[in-house]
Amino acid sequence: MPGIVIVGSQWGDEGKGKATDQLGDRVDYTVRYSGGNNAGHTLVVNGERYALHLLPSGILNPHSTPVIGNGVVIDLDVLFEEVDGLTARGVDTTKLLVSANAHIITEYHRVLDRVTERFLGSRRIGTTGRGIGPAYSDKINRLGIRVQDLFDPSILRQKVEAALDQKNQLLVKVYNRRAIDPNEVIDNLLGHAERLRPHVADVPLVLNRALDADQVVLFEGAQAHHLDVDHGTYPYVTSSNPIAAGACIGAGVGPTRIDRVIGIAKAYTTRVGEGPFPTELLDDDGEKLRTDGHEFGTTTGRKRRCGWFDAPVVEVAARINGFTDIFLTKLDILSGWKTIPVCVGYEVNGVRVDRVPLTQTDFHHAVPVYEYLDGWAEDISGAREFSDLPKTCQAYVRRLEELVGVRISGIGVGPSREQVVMLHDLI
């Protein structure tokens, strides 16, 4: 049975949980492999809305074991707040597994994230201020705190004090902030240790044994391709690798264990934070997409920037991630538009290009070239077969398939789990 990766193909918020839902009871493990609580999934199950920030969406599937891999940075306060919230609503969270090698977000990471973003002013990145970037920086600088360190107070103290020797100098002398007491940080982390201990596991061993036993392992990326630190719109990106290849690093499995890569694409485009966005609409059309699509961040509540579908943006994601399938979400939001523009290329300094430009400078100056497709007036939220969709809606889907070069296997036509049109099975 397959290892399956689900990846956002735009700038996040594509509705990755929708595809996860369609795999249902057939998934044995659902693995979050990158990012932190700067991401969010909103799912509607049996009419109830769940907003997840750190836990994989598989936590809502009683048949699946939810896993947080080593590639995730974990804010333990947020983790247990989320666990408690789900437990209060009757969701079983006892099966959760957490990698011993995952890194931890501390108070000093959150403080540094906020003061650094303010210091950047007009050059700000648009970070959520959750401490994700500074935690990944410490990981790369070999100053990080890992889950396993919570069970050796001596090692934990050494690492926290070493990190704060440097960071307090920066806070006090550069940012004019008070120094952070290492004892406060240590006490907070140790306060979570015993509660966390039953969940800590050798995640690579567990997942490889599951794959050996022909169980289905679903790897669920946070954010999306164009927020990847290597392949996204740098520097307006996250601090990790949400692309499909990141699943191998962030969960501890080899690339030969991945059988399917499902790209999630919204039927239009949204983005949160700063950075280039060629098809962004700064007019009433953009506001209508935002209002109709309820485009506000799951984690921050920030307004999402909205624009038309950008085919080159999804095409490059399909190529680099090796998509085998695309799941198209929120197609129902486009009902009522007489004409729907689709970006099929750009003009850069008067020259037509059909791919995402090579350089950051050119992409910032890219002007979208649109193809105009006929819209539809019908409410499609009740469609369950492709033939139920209006002909012009079917034509829109097929044209996106042609432009991106990957088959569309599923279509979301509403927020609920059952509001889906499936063209091909995802396993």
KOLVODREN-500007 format. One record per residue (C-alpha): residue in one letter; z, y, x. Coordinates in Angstrom, 2 decimals, decimal comma. Example, Ala and Ser with C-alpha at 12.3 -4.5 7.8 and 13.67 -1.06 7.14 Angstrom:
PT	A	7,80	-4,50	12,30
PT	S	7,14	-1,06	13,67
//
This chain:
PT	M	0,00	0,00	0,00
PT	P	-0,75	3,51	1,21
PT	G	0,94	6,33	2,97
PT	I	-0,14	9,43	1,03
PT	V	0,13	13,06	2,12
PT	I	0,06	15,94	-0,37
PT	V	-0,95	19,29	1,15
PT	G	-1,46	22,75	-0,31
PT	S	-4,97	23,99	0,46
PT	Q	-4,41	27,74	0,05
PT	W	-1,30	29,87	0,75
PT	G	1,25	27,80	-1,12
PT	D	2,44	27,74	-4,74
PT	E	-0,51	25,55	-5,74
PT	G	1,64	23,21	-7,82
PT	K	2,02	20,26	-5,45
PT	G	4,68	18,71	-7,66
PT	K	2,08	18,26	-10,38
PT	A	0,19	15,74	-8,26
PT	T	3,44	14,05	-7,24
PT	D	4,22	13,55	-10,92
PT	Q	0,98	11,64	-11,50
PT	L	1,95	9,02	-8,93
PT	G	5,04	8,39	-11,01
PT	D	6,89	5,09	-10,73
PT	R	4,52	3,74	-8,09
PT	V	6,09	5,82	-5,29
PT	D	8,93	4,18	-3,39
PT	Y	9,77	7,05	-1,00
PT	T	9,07	10,78	-1,31
PT	V	9,37	12,57	2,02
PT	R	9,68	16,27	2,73
PT	Y	8,41	16,68	6,30
PT	S	8,30	20,41	7,09
PT	G	9,67	23,83	6,21
PT	G	13,00	24,85	4,81
PT	N	14,36	26,50	1,68
PT	N	11,73	29,21	1,96
PT	A	9,54	26,90	-0,11
PT	G	9,83	26,00	-3,75
PT	H	8,50	23,54	-6,29
PT	T	8,71	24,15	-10,02
PT	L	8,40	21,07	-12,22
PT	V	8,61	20,62	-15,99
PT	V	9,91	17,19	-17,01
PT	N	10,54	16,32	-20,67
PT	G	10,45	20,01	-21,50
PT	E	13,04	20,89	-18,84
PT	R	12,16	23,16	-15,94
PT	Y	13,44	22,31	-12,46
PT	A	13,16	24,66	-9,46
PT	L	13,51	22,83	-6,15
PT	H	13,73	24,65	-2,83
PT	L	14,70	22,08	-0,20
PT	L	14,75	18,69	-1,87
PT	P	11,47	16,77	-2,29
PT	S	10,15	16,73	-5,85
PT	G	10,60	12,94	-5,84
PT	I	14,32	13,58	-6,39
PT	L	13,43	13,71	-10,10
PT	N	11,85	10,24	-9,99
PT	P	14,55	7,58	-10,49
PT	H	12,28	4,94	-8,93
PT	S	11,75	6,83	-5,65
PT	T	14,05	7,40	-2,69
PT	P	13,98	11,09	-1,68
PT	V	13,89	11,77	2,06
PT	I	14,28	14,89	4,22
PT	G	12,52	14,32	7,53
PT	N	13,22	15,58	11,03
PT	G	10,57	18,31	10,69
PT	V	12,62	20,16	8,06
PT	V	15,20	22,83	8,87
PT	I	18,19	22,47	6,53
PT	D	20,54	25,09	5,17
PT	L	23,46	22,86	4,19
PT	D	24,90	25,40	1,76
PT	V	21,59	25,45	-0,10
PT	L	21,18	21,67	0,10
PT	F	24,47	20,91	-1,59
PT	E	24,12	23,76	-4,08
PT	E	20,83	22,20	-5,13
PT	V	22,33	18,69	-5,21
PT	D	25,23	19,90	-7,34
PT	G	22,89	21,68	-9,74
PT	L	20,80	18,56	-10,27
PT	T	23,85	16,31	-10,59
PT	A	25,20	18,58	-13,32
PT	R	21,93	18,05	-15,20
PT	G	22,20	14,27	-14,96
PT	V	19,85	13,72	-11,99
PT	D	20,91	10,96	-9,58
PT	T	20,95	12,37	-6,03
PT	T	22,90	9,56	-4,36
PT	K	19,83	7,93	-2,81
PT	L	18,92	11,01	-0,76
PT	L	18,27	10,27	2,92
PT	V	18,41	12,93	5,64
PT	S	17,08	12,53	9,17
PT	A	19,72	12,66	11,89
PT	N	17,21	14,67	13,94
PT	A	16,60	17,43	11,39
PT	H	17,68	20,89	12,55
PT	I	20,23	23,03	10,74
PT	I	19,98	26,66	9,65
PT	T	23,16	28,57	10,47
PT	E	24,53	31,96	9,48
PT	Y	23,23	33,54	12,67
PT	H	19,70	32,35	11,87
PT	R	19,83	34,05	8,47
PT	V	21,22	37,28	9,93
PT	L	18,61	37,42	12,68
PT	D	15,80	36,73	10,22
PT	R	16,78	39,67	8,01
PT	V	17,46	42,23	10,74
PT	T	14,31	41,32	12,68
PT	E	12,12	41,72	9,59
PT	R	13,60	45,15	8,88
PT	F	13,13	46,12	12,52
PT	L	9,40	45,28	12,32
PT	G	8,87	47,84	9,53
PT	S	5,18	48,11	8,65
PT	R	4,46	45,15	10,96
PT	R	6,68	42,83	8,93
PT	I	5,55	39,26	8,31
PT	G	6,86	38,93	4,76
PT	T	9,52	36,33	5,60
PT	T	11,94	35,23	2,89
PT	G	14,89	36,03	5,17
PT	R	16,28	32,50	4,83
PT	G	16,58	31,91	8,59
PT	I	13,70	29,45	8,83
PT	G	11,82	31,16	11,67
PT	P	14,88	31,68	13,91
PT	A	15,96	28,05	13,34
PT	Y	12,54	26,79	14,45
PT	S	12,65	29,18	17,41
PT	D	15,96	27,65	18,51
PT	K	14,46	24,19	18,09
PT	I	11,60	25,04	20,45
PT	N	13,96	26,85	22,85
PT	R	16,23	23,76	22,88
PT	L	19,13	25,71	21,44
PT	G	19,03	24,06	18,02
PT	I	21,80	22,39	16,05
PT	R	20,82	18,99	14,63
PT	V	22,32	17,01	11,77
PT	Q	23,76	14,45	14,18
PT	D	25,68	17,20	16,02
PT	L	27,97	17,64	13,01
PT	F	29,59	14,30	13,84
PT	D	30,60	15,33	17,36
PT	P	32,70	18,53	17,09
PT	S	32,79	18,97	20,86
PT	I	29,00	18,94	21,18
PT	L	28,68	21,15	18,10
PT	R	31,01	23,77	19,60
PT	Q	29,15	23,76	22,91
PT	K	25,82	24,30	21,17
PT	V	26,97	27,02	18,79
PT	E	28,76	28,95	21,54
PT	A	25,72	28,68	23,83
PT	A	23,44	29,99	21,09
PT	L	25,74	32,88	20,21
PT	D	26,23	33,93	23,83
PT	Q	22,63	35,10	23,67
PT	K	22,29	36,08	20,02
PT	N	25,40	38,23	19,83
PT	Q	24,07	40,33	22,70
PT	L	20,91	40,89	20,69
PT	L	22,75	41,65	17,44
PT	V	25,16	44,12	19,00
PT	K	23,04	45,87	21,61
PT	V	19,62	45,90	19,95
PT	Y	20,24	45,76	16,22
PT	N	23,64	47,51	16,14
PT	R	25,21	44,70	14,12
PT	R	28,60	43,08	14,54
PT	A	28,91	39,94	16,63
PT	I	29,17	36,61	14,79
PT	D	32,33	34,57	15,34
PT	P	31,35	31,07	16,54
PT	N	34,47	29,62	14,91
PT	E	33,26	30,73	11,49
PT	V	29,91	29,04	12,05
PT	I	31,50	25,83	13,34
PT	D	33,99	25,65	10,47
PT	N	31,22	26,09	7,91
PT	L	29,11	23,33	9,44
PT	L	31,98	20,89	9,89
PT	G	32,96	21,51	6,29
PT	H	29,76	19,74	5,24
PT	A	29,94	16,86	7,71
PT	E	31,71	14,18	5,68
PT	R	29,74	14,92	2,54
PT	L	26,50	14,67	4,49
PT	R	27,40	11,52	6,45
PT	P	26,47	8,90	3,77
PT	H	22,97	10,40	3,51
PT	V	22,14	10,44	7,23
PT	A	19,63	7,81	8,33
PT	D	17,13	6,77	10,98
PT	V	14,28	8,07	8,84
PT	P	11,36	6,88	11,04
PT	L	12,78	3,35	11,00
PT	V	13,26	3,40	7,22
PT	L	9,76	4,72	6,52
PT	N	7,92	2,45	8,93
PT	R	9,71	-0,59	7,51
PT	A	8,77	0,55	4,01
PT	L	5,10	0,83	4,99
PT	D	5,29	-2,57	6,67
PT	A	6,56	-3,96	3,36
PT	D	3,56	-2,48	1,47
PT	Q	5,65	0,14	-0,27
PT	V	4,18	3,53	-1,23
PT	V	5,42	6,45	0,87
PT	L	4,49	9,93	-0,30
PT	F	4,70	12,74	2,26
PT	E	5,14	16,08	0,57
PT	G	4,36	19,21	2,56
PT	A	5,94	22,57	1,87
PT	Q	3,89	25,78	1,86
PT	A	0,21	25,10	2,61
PT	H	-2,60	24,83	5,14
PT	H	-3,18	28,56	5,56
PT	L	0,51	29,10	6,31
PT	D	0,45	26,53	9,12
PT	V	1,66	28,05	12,40
PT	D	-1,38	26,65	14,27
PT	H	-4,15	26,68	11,66
PT	G	-3,10	29,39	9,22
PT	T	-3,61	33,16	9,09
PT	Y	-1,43	33,78	12,13
PT	P	0,91	35,67	12,48
PT	Y	1,33	35,73	8,68
PT	V	2,35	32,09	8,56
PT	T	5,40	29,86	8,36
PT	S	7,09	28,45	11,47
PT	S	6,09	24,81	11,07
PT	N	3,11	22,53	10,46
PT	P	2,64	21,85	6,74
PT	I	-0,83	20,36	7,37
PT	A	-1,33	16,62	6,92
PT	A	-0,92	15,90	10,63
PT	G	2,54	17,47	10,42
PT	A	3,67	14,54	8,28
PT	C	3,44	12,24	11,29
PT	I	5,55	14,53	13,46
PT	G	7,95	15,66	10,75
PT	A	8,72	12,17	9,41
PT	G	8,16	9,90	12,39
PT	V	5,16	7,78	11,45
PT	G	1,90	7,20	13,29
PT	P	-1,43	8,65	12,08
PT	T	-2,73	5,16	11,32
PT	R	-0,09	4,89	8,56
PT	I	-1,77	7,63	6,47
PT	D	-4,31	6,33	3,95
PT	R	-4,88	9,24	1,53
PT	V	-4,64	13,01	1,91
PT	I	-4,57	14,89	-1,38
PT	G	-5,26	18,60	-1,23
PT	I	-3,79	20,75	-3,98
PT	A	-5,85	23,77	-5,00
PT	K	-5,09	26,30	-7,69
PT	A	-8,10	27,17	-9,90
PT	Y	-7,73	30,73	-8,61
PT	T	-5,86	31,96	-5,52
PT	T	-2,40	33,39	-4,93
PT	R	-0,40	34,47	-1,92
PT	V	3,17	35,68	-1,31
PT	G	3,98	37,94	1,61
PT	E	1,75	39,85	3,99
PT	G	-1,58	38,82	5,50
PT	P	-5,32	38,74	4,74
PT	F	-6,46	37,80	1,24
PT	P	-10,17	38,58	0,72
PT	T	-10,35	37,84	-3,02
PT	E	-7,13	39,68	-3,93
PT	L	-7,37	41,67	-7,17
PT	L	-5,45	44,94	-7,21
PT	D	-6,51	45,83	-10,76
PT	D	-5,88	44,74	-14,33
PT	D	-7,61	41,41	-13,69
PT	G	-5,11	40,60	-10,97
PT	E	-2,24	41,57	-13,22
PT	K	-3,61	39,37	-16,01
PT	L	-3,78	36,35	-13,68
PT	R	-0,22	37,04	-12,54
PT	T	1,10	37,40	-16,09
PT	D	-0,81	34,50	-17,63
PT	G	-0,05	32,23	-14,67
PT	H	3,62	33,29	-14,37
PT	E	2,96	34,01	-10,72
PT	F	6,40	34,78	-9,36
PT	G	7,93	32,99	-6,37
PT	T	10,14	29,98	-7,12
PT	T	12,45	30,83	-4,22
PT	T	12,42	34,64	-4,13
PT	G	11,08	35,73	-7,51
PT	R	8,59	37,97	-5,69
PT	K	5,33	38,82	-7,41
PT	R	2,49	36,69	-6,07
PT	R	-0,70	38,42	-5,06
PT	C	-3,53	37,07	-7,21
PT	G	-7,29	36,72	-6,80
PT	W	-10,31	34,55	-7,52
PT	F	-10,92	31,08	-6,09
PT	D	-11,96	31,30	-2,44
PT	A	-14,12	28,27	-1,64
PT	P	-14,30	28,79	2,17
PT	V	-10,50	28,94	2,33
PT	V	-10,21	25,55	0,61
PT	E	-13,18	24,08	2,51
PT	V	-11,60	24,69	5,92
PT	A	-8,35	23,14	4,68
PT	A	-10,28	20,11	3,45
PT	R	-11,97	19,73	6,83
PT	I	-8,89	20,06	9,04
PT	N	-6,61	17,96	6,84
PT	G	-9,23	15,33	6,04
PT	F	-8,77	15,54	2,27
PT	T	-9,78	12,40	0,42
PT	D	-9,12	14,03	-2,96
PT	I	-8,37	17,42	-4,49
PT	F	-6,00	18,00	-7,37
PT	L	-6,95	21,24	-9,16
PT	T	-4,06	23,03	-10,89
PT	K	-3,70	25,78	-13,49
PT	L	-7,24	25,53	-14,80
PT	D	-5,87	26,46	-18,23
PT	I	-4,98	29,95	-16,96
PT	L	-8,69	30,79	-16,71
PT	S	-9,32	30,19	-20,42
PT	G	-10,54	33,36	-22,11
PT	W	-12,52	34,83	-19,21
PT	K	-16,17	35,46	-20,13
PT	T	-17,26	35,26	-16,49
PT	I	-15,33	33,77	-13,56
PT	P	-16,21	34,87	-10,02
PT	V	-15,93	32,33	-7,18
PT	C	-15,99	33,41	-3,55
PT	V	-18,72	31,47	-1,70
PT	G	-18,76	33,45	1,56
PT	Y	-18,06	36,85	3,08
PT	E	-19,67	39,89	4,56
PT	V	-18,15	40,92	7,87
PT	N	-19,46	44,17	9,33
PT	G	-22,59	43,77	7,25
PT	V	-23,25	40,17	8,31
PT	R	-23,06	37,29	5,80
PT	V	-20,88	34,34	6,84
PT	D	-20,30	31,19	4,80
PT	R	-17,14	29,97	6,55
PT	V	-13,71	31,48	7,15
PT	P	-14,30	33,86	10,09
PT	L	-13,15	32,71	13,50
PT	T	-10,97	35,70	14,38
PT	Q	-8,04	37,36	12,67
PT	T	-9,80	40,71	12,93
PT	D	-12,93	39,50	11,14
PT	F	-10,96	37,79	8,39
PT	H	-8,96	40,98	7,78
PT	H	-12,27	42,82	7,26
PT	A	-14,04	40,09	5,28
PT	V	-15,51	41,23	1,96
PT	P	-15,97	38,36	-0,51
PT	V	-19,42	37,33	-1,70
PT	Y	-19,14	36,07	-5,27
PT	E	-21,04	33,60	-7,39
PT	Y	-20,47	34,24	-11,10
PT	L	-19,87	31,25	-13,35
PT	D	-19,71	31,17	-17,14
PT	G	-16,19	31,06	-18,54
PT	W	-14,82	29,48	-21,70
PT	A	-12,77	30,72	-24,63
PT	E	-11,17	27,44	-25,72
PT	D	-7,54	26,47	-25,11
PT	I	-7,81	23,44	-22,82
PT	S	-4,09	22,61	-22,62
PT	G	-4,56	19,60	-24,93
PT	A	-7,39	18,04	-22,91
PT	R	-6,67	14,59	-21,47
PT	E	-10,20	13,45	-20,62
PT	F	-12,82	15,33	-18,63
PT	S	-15,13	15,17	-21,64
PT	D	-12,50	17,07	-23,67
PT	L	-13,13	20,18	-21,54
PT	P	-15,76	22,73	-22,62
PT	K	-19,12	22,29	-20,88
PT	T	-18,76	25,54	-18,95
PT	C	-15,28	24,45	-17,82
PT	Q	-16,69	21,14	-16,61
PT	A	-19,41	23,06	-14,76
PT	Y	-16,76	25,23	-13,08
PT	V	-14,94	22,14	-11,79
PT	R	-18,14	20,50	-10,55
PT	R	-19,23	23,67	-8,75
PT	L	-15,88	23,89	-6,93
PT	E	-16,37	20,25	-5,89
PT	E	-19,78	21,09	-4,43
PT	L	-18,53	24,14	-2,56
PT	V	-15,50	22,42	-1,05
PT	G	-17,15	19,06	-0,36
PT	V	-14,35	16,87	-1,72
PT	R	-14,09	15,14	-5,09
PT	I	-11,67	16,60	-7,63
PT	S	-9,57	13,68	-8,81
PT	G	-7,07	15,43	-11,07
PT	I	-6,83	18,66	-13,07
PT	G	-3,72	20,42	-14,32
PT	V	-4,21	21,99	-17,76
PT	G	-0,62	23,07	-18,48
PT	P	2,88	23,15	-16,99
PT	S	4,17	19,88	-18,42
PT	R	3,89	16,53	-16,66
PT	E	1,56	15,08	-19,29
PT	Q	-0,85	18,05	-19,31
PT	V	-3,29	16,50	-16,88
PT	V	-6,88	15,29	-16,81
PT	M	-7,33	12,43	-14,31
PT	L	-10,80	11,60	-13,00
PT	H	-9,75	9,20	-10,22
PT	D	-6,49	7,42	-9,44
PT	L	-4,52	9,01	-6,58
PT	I	-3,40	5,68	-5,10
//
